[in-house]
Amino acid sequence: MKFIFWQNIISIHQSAFLNALSEKHELVLIVEKDLEKGRKEQGWSIPGLEKIRIITAPSENQMVELLNDESIHVFSGIYSYPMVSNAFRQAVKKGLKIGVLLEPFKWIGVKGKFRWVKYYLLKIRFGSKIDFIAATGELGALQYGNIGFEKQKIFEWGYFVELSELSINNEIKKIDLQKPSILFVGSIDDRKNIIPQIEIIKKFEDHIRIMTIVGDGPLKEELLTKIQGYSIFDYKGNLRNNEVKKLMSSHDILILPSKFDGWGAVVNEALHAGMRVITSENCGASVLLDGEVRGEKFQFKGENDFEKVLLKWIKKGSVSADKKVIISEWANKNISGKAAAEYFERIINYVYDDKSERPIAPWKY
């Protein structure tokens, strides 16, 4: 089978999935540019996609050639990026097999209402032409179903990261087997919402070994002011991705308290590293947490219960080597590129061939 993926960039959060899918199928990846400047500054590199034909900024002739190909065409977004939108319109006119990858959108406020109207109009215009929608997280699936896209065409989707060998820093674990260490990785801004949590974390300073903060952003100075004089905080600034993974091997709990995150791939990385995770209910990746072993989401609705949830997981202490292995093995089985590729194949079979059994996302098991 042949798939043609249309994206704005070579996505570091889909490369594991594409690599695994290319083991069994022919793949072409068309992008407007290779990698975002911000990601390069954070130490990311273009992932190896050796078995995939990659075309960057295709010419008109290449576009014509690709859109004469009766493969399955998968687009990142509807009317989101110029080149991708152009190709999508032409694919619709030609009646090609079409799938779409869609993230949830911010629905709050005036802009949120405009976004809702935008997708409602896109549903009216293109809904019948789209064969399947891979929507990021439960929220994405719910949003596009509520807008009116056929629910039978909507499947939960996510982000996926490359596997790395689990490394457990036992030397650090020997320092204190009771006090857990906490890690935050993300932009220091309003959306990632780390600043309001600092005062809560201070309350538990006697029960935390260290709170490491990785990232940069417009609220950096406010953050530094808030943590000044508190020895439990260690601000690292921006680090390369491989350095972040090393930190994950020596920390116990990742927190991602975002006001909104379509997914939050740092959660995948933390679980692969055997960490427990606390996210807000507005993070797509919160669906990966079970409330018992891998971590838990906290609520914004009504009374914010971040403090209650954090205390619960602090009381569990540090994560033993055995428990890290259990979490990592679950991640390798259920949210790896291989698991995503197998799930995608089941979606394709359900949509185009055998409709006897609707596939379920592997992280639901």
Number of C-alpha atoms within 10 A of each C-alpha: 9 14 19 23 20 26 24 23 18 22 17 20 19 17 20 26 23 24 22 19 23 20 13 11 16 15 23 21 19 25 21 18 14 18 18 14 9 9 14 12 12 14 14 17 14 15 16 11 17 9 16 18 13 17 16 15 15 16 10 9 9 12 16 13 10 18 18 13 14 15 18 18 22 24 24 21 20 18 17 13 14 11 18 22 19 13 19 26 14 15 20 15 10 12 12 20 18 19 22 21 22 24 23 20 17 16 13 11 8 9 11 13 12 13 15 20 13 13 21 18 13 15 19 12 10 16 18 12 16 19 20 26 28 22 25 22 25 19 21 25 23 17 18 23 16 13 18 13 23 17 15 12 18 22 23 22 25 28 26 25 20 19 17 12 9 17 16 20 15 12 9 12 20 9 10 14 13 18 21 22 24 26 24 21 23 21 20 23 18 15 13 18 19 22 19 12 13 15 12 15 19 17 12 15 16 10 18 22 22 18 22 19 21 18 17 20 14 11 15 17 11 12 20 14 9 16 17 10 9 10 11 19 23 16 16 12 16 19 17 14 14 12 11 18 20 15 17 28 20 22 27 26 28 25 24 26 26 20 17 19 23 22 24 21 18 23 28 27 22 27 28 30 30 32 30 27 29 24 27 25 21 21 23 26 25 24 18 23 20 13 14 9 15 23 23 23 26 19 15 14 8 6 7 12 14 20 15 11 18 21 15 12 21 19 13 11 19 24 22 15 14 11 16 23 20 15 20 24 17 16 23 19 15 19 26 23 25 21 21 26 21 16 18 19 15 19 25 18 16 17 15 11 10 12 13 8 10 13 17 13 20 17 19 11 6
